[in-house]
Amino acid sequence: MSTNELTYGMVGGDVKAFIGDVHRKAIGFDPRCHLVAGAFSIDPVLHVLTADTYHIAKDRRYNDYKEMAEAESKRKDKIDFVVIVTPNASHYQISKEFLLHDINVICEKPLCFTLEEANELSKIAKDRNLLFAVNYGYTGYTMVKIAKEMIAKKELGKLLSVQIQYAQDWLIDTTDSTKSAEMGKKIWRLDPKASGISCSLGDIGTHAENLFRYLTGDEIKRLVVSTDKYGQALDLNSNVIIQCQDGLHVGIWVSQVAIGCENGLKFQIYGTKGSLNWNQQDPDTLYYGLLHEPQMKLVRGSNYLKKYEASSNSRLPSGHPEGLYEAFANNYRHIISYLIKKKGKEEPTLEDCDFPTIADGLDGVKFVHKAIQSATEEKWLEY
C-alpha cells in the first residue's frame, strides 16, 4: 500500500444498516482509502453477507471488535483507522479497545454516555498521539462551511440571535398510547440501556449544538431546557435556550414527533449587518440578507462564492445537487489528508484539520448531561 493511500476497518454497519452504508459510500468518494477489515454484525449471517459484498479477505473478517483490534494491531499492514457505527451503548468500549491497540478512531455520535468516559477516551487518544474523530456529518456541507467563514469575517456584523431546529416525525406513533409500548420494545433509541439518558437531545440535539458551536465559535455559559417524553422513558421533544460567554443567546428546538418534518435541520443567524438562513433539506442554498437590501440566494458551486476558501469543498458545478454523502465525504477527505500527512511526517494544513474531533464529542456528551439535568431540575444551569 502506497504512503499516499490508507486502509480502514468497520465495526457495525452491516448491509442492512443505514449509517454504516453512508460512511462507506462517503469514504468511497476518495480513491486514497479502502475498506479491508470488519466486524460488521453480531448476526453471523449479516456479518458474512457484508464481508462478501465488500470482498473482505477471509483472515480479516472478525467475530467481534476485540478480536479485530488485537489481530489488526499485530499486522504489518494494519488498518490506518476504524469506523465505529454501532448503537450508542457500545461506543466507549469499542473506541477504547482500538485506541489501546494504537489504531485511529472515527466514531458515530454521541461519543459515549458519561463525561468520565469521554475524558478517558480523550486522554488515551492524546497520550498515544492518535486521531479521534466524531461524526457530526452536517458540518461537512459546503454552504455550512461558507456560512462559518462569512460569520468569522464579520459579514453579519455582531451576532444578535441564533436559532437552530432539528425536527423529525419518525417517532410520532410513540405518543399514541395504543402503540407506544410496542414501539418502545422495537426501537433501541427509546431504551435507556442502549441510548443513554436521552433520545431526541442525544440523537439529533447534539447535531444542533455542534452546528451552533462550529458556526459561531462561541462557548456555552449557561442553559435552560424543557423536555417532553409523552409517556416514554426518554425525551422526544426538547426546547433549549443557551446563553453564550459573550452574551449571545441561542435557541434550539429538537423534536422527533413533529408531523410533516422529515429531517429538518435548519439554522437562522441574525447580526447587526445581515442574516443567514440554511435548511439541510435544501443544502446547496444559503439565504443571505443585508440591511435595507433584498435577500440574496447563494448557491453552492457558483463563481461568486470562490472568494471563500470553503468553496473548495464543492464537488459539482451549481445546479447539480450535492447531499449527505458529499457532506460526509468532505469530512472524510480532510481526515484522510490529515492521516496521510501524519503518516508521511508532514504538517497538516488548517483545512486538513477541518473535521469534528473528540473535543466535539466530549462537548456533545456534556451538552446532553447538562440539558437533561436542567430539564429535570427545571432551572438554568451554569456550564
N, C-alpha and C positions, 0 to 999 in steps of 0.2 A: 504494500500500500504506500503510495506517494506521501511525502510530508505535507503535500497540499490537499490531502484527502483525509476524511475521518470515517470511522465506523461507529455505529451505536447499537444498543440493545433496548428492548422494551419490556416492562413488567406490566401486565394487564393489557387491555386494548385488543381483545380478540376480534375476529372479523365481524361479529355481530354487535360490537360495542361502538358507540358514536364517537367519543372524543379521541380514542386511540387512532381511528381512521383519519381524523382531521390532522393529528400530529404527523402521521406517516405521509400523508399527501403533501402537507406543508413542507416537511423536510425534503420530500421528493422534488420540490421545485429547484433544489440546489444539487447540481451534479457532483459536488465535492463530498457528499455524505451518503452512507449506505447502511441499511439495516442488515445485521449479520447474526443477531442472537436474540433470544427472548424466552420469557416465562409468561406466556400470553393469557393463560386462564387456569383456574383451579379445576375446571371441567376438562378432563384429558382429551375428549373428542374435539372441543373447540380449540384447545391448545395445538393439537396436531394439525387441524384444518388450517389454522392461521400460519403455522410454520411451513406447511406445504404451499400455501398460497404465496408466501413471500420467499420461497426457495431457501429456507434456513437450513444450513448443514446439520446433519444428524447429531453431531457432537456439540452443537451449540443450541440445542433445544433443551431447556431446563425445566425440571419438575416444579421448582419454586425459586423464589428470589435469593434465598440463602445459598442454594447450590450454584445459582448463576453468578452471584458476586464472588464466591470463593473460586470457582473454576475460571472465570474471566480474568481475575486478578493475577492468576498464575501463568496465563498465556503470554507469549512474546508479542502476539498480535491482539492483545486485549482491546475491548471496546474503548473508544475515547469518552463516551458518555452513555448514561442510561436515561430513558424517558419513563417516568412513573405515572401511569394513568389508571390507578386503582381507586376504589372508594376511599373516602376521607380517613377512615379509621386506621388504615394501614400505611399512610404516607410517612409518618415518623419512623416506624420500624424499618421500612424498606429503604428510605433515604439514608438512615444511619448506617445500615449494613453496607451499602455501596460506598459511602464516604470512608468508612473504616477500612475498606479494601482499595482505597485511593482511586476511585472512579468518579468522574464528574457527574453531577446530577441535574436533570431537568424534571421538575415535579409539578403535577397539577395542583391547583389551589383548592381549598385552603391548605397551607403548608402542613399543619398538624392541629392538635386540639388545644394544647396549652402553651403558655409563654415560656415555661421552663423547657419544654421540648424544643420550641423554636430557637431559643437562645443556645441550647446544647448543639443543635444542628449547625447553627451559625458559627459557633466556636470551633467545631470539628472542621468545617469547610475552610475557615480562616487558618487554623493551625496547620492544615495539610496542603494549603495553597491550591484548593480545588474550586472550580466553578460550580456554583449552585444557583440555578435559575428557577423561577416560579412562574407558571404560565398565566399571566394576566394578558391574554392574547389581544384584547381590544386596543391596547396601546400600539399595536403594530400597524394600524390603519394609517395610510399616508396623510389623510386630512386631519387626523388627530395629532400627528406629529407636526404638521404645518400650524395647527392651532396653538400648540405648545410654543412653537417658535415665534408666532405673532404676539403671544402674551409676553414672552420673555423680552421681545423688542419694544414693549410698551405701546404697541399699536392700538390697544384698547384703553390706554391710559391707566389710571389707578383702578384696580378692580373693586366693584361695589357689591356684586352679588354673584354667586354661583349656584345653579340649580341642576341637579342630576337626577334622572329617574331611570329605573330599570324595571320594566313591568312585563309580566308574562301571565298566561291564564291556564297553564297546563295542570295546575293543582286545584282548579275550581271545584271539582267534584268532592274534594275533601271537606267542603263546607256543607255538604248535603249529609245529614245525619244517617240516611239510609245507605250511603256509600262509603262514608268516612272510615269506618272500622276496616272494611275490606281493602281500601286503598292504603291505609296505614300499614298493613301487613305486606303489601306488594312493593311499595316504593321505599327504597333504602334511605332516601333523603329525609323521610319523615321519622326515622328511627334514631333516637339519640345515641344508641350504641354504634351506629355506622356513621352518623352525620355530625355528632358532637352536640354542642349546646344550642345550635341554631340551624334553621333550614334556609329561609329567604336571605337573611343577612350573611350567613356563611357561604351560601351558594352564589348569589348574584350581588349582594350588598358589598362584598369585598371588591368586586369589579368597579362599582361606583366609587368607593372610597379610594381605590388605587388610581382611577381615572382623574379624580379631583386633584390628588397629590402630584400625579405625573404632569398634568396641565399647568398647575399653578406654582408648584414647588413649595407650597405652604405646608405648615405643620399644624396639627390639631392642639388647641389649648384646652378645650372642654367640649362636652357634647351632652345632649339630652335626647332620649329615644322613647318612642312608644311602639309597641308590637301588638299584633293581633294573631291569635292562634286558631280561632274558630273550632275549638274542640280537640285540636291535635296537640301533641306533646311539644311541638316546636313552632316557631313563628312562621307565618305565611305572608304577612303584610307588615311593613315597618316604615316609620317616619323618623328621620334623623335630622337634628339641627346641630351644626358644628360651628363653634367659634374658633377661628384660627389665631395663631400667635400675634399676627399683625392687626387683628380686629375684624378681618373679613368673615362674613357669615356664609355658610354653605348649607343648602337644603338638599337632602337625599330622600327619595321615596323609592322603596323597592317592594314589589308585590309579585306573587305567583298565583294570584286569584283575580286578576284584572281582566275581565272578559273582553275579548277583542284585541288583546295585546299578545303579540307573538314573541318577539324578542326585542322589546322596545327600550334599548339603552339609548338615552339622549342626554345632551348637555346644553345648557343655556348659560352663557357667561356675559356679564354686563360690566362695563367700565365707564370711566368719565369721558372717553373719546369714542368708544364703539362697543359692539357686541358680536358674539359668535354663537351660532346655533348649529348643532350636528345631531344626526339620527343614524344609528348603526344600521338600520334597515335601508338607508339610502347613503351608504358610507362614502361615496365619491363626491358628495356635495357638502360644502361648508358655507353657511349663510353669514355674511359679514355686513354689519350695519355701522354706519358712521353718522355722527351728529349732523342733522339737517340735510342728509343726503339719502337717496333711495338705497334700499338694501341691495347688496350685491350677492350674486350666486357664484361662488368659486368652485370650479370643477377640477377634480384630480386629473393630472396629465396635461393640463393646459399650459401654454408657453408663458403666460403671465405669472405662473407660480414658480418659475425657475429661479427667481431671486431668492427663494427659500431653500436652504440646504436640504431640508426634509423632503423636497420634491424628488430627490434621487431615489426614494423608496418606491416611487411609482413604477409599475412594470409594464403598463399598457398605455397607448395613447388615449386621450379623452374620448368619451363616448363608448369605450369598451369596458364594461363594468368589471371592477375588482371586488372581491368579497373576503369572507372569513379565512379561506385558505391562504390568500395572499397576505392577510394581516399576520397570521401565524408564521407564514414563510418569511416575512420581513424580520420578525424577532429571531427566527432561526438563522437567517442569513448573518445577522450580527453575532449570534452565539457561535456559529461555525467559523466565521472570520476570526473571532476572538481566540477560539481554541487552536486554530491553525497557526496563528501568530505566536501564541503561547508555546505551542509545540516546537516552533522554529526559533524560539527565543527572541522574537521580535516584540516591539512595543505596540499594543493595540491602540487604535485611534479612538477619539471620543465617540465617533459613530459606531465603532465596533462594540462599544460598551453600552449602547442604547438598547437594552433589553431588561426585563424585570428580574431582579435578583432576590436572594434570600432575605435581604433587608426589606423588600416589598412584602415578601411572605410573612415576615415577622410583624410588620406593621398591620397586615391583614388580620393576623391572629389577635393582636392587641385590640384592634378595632372591634372585632366580634365580641370579645370578652367585655370590653368597656360598654359597648352598646347594649348587650343583654343585661349587664349589671344596672345600667341606667334605667332600662325599661322595668326591671324588677323592683328597683328602689324608687322609681318614679321621681327622679331628680337629676339635675345637672351633675356631671361628674368631671372633675379635673383629670386631665390626661397625664 
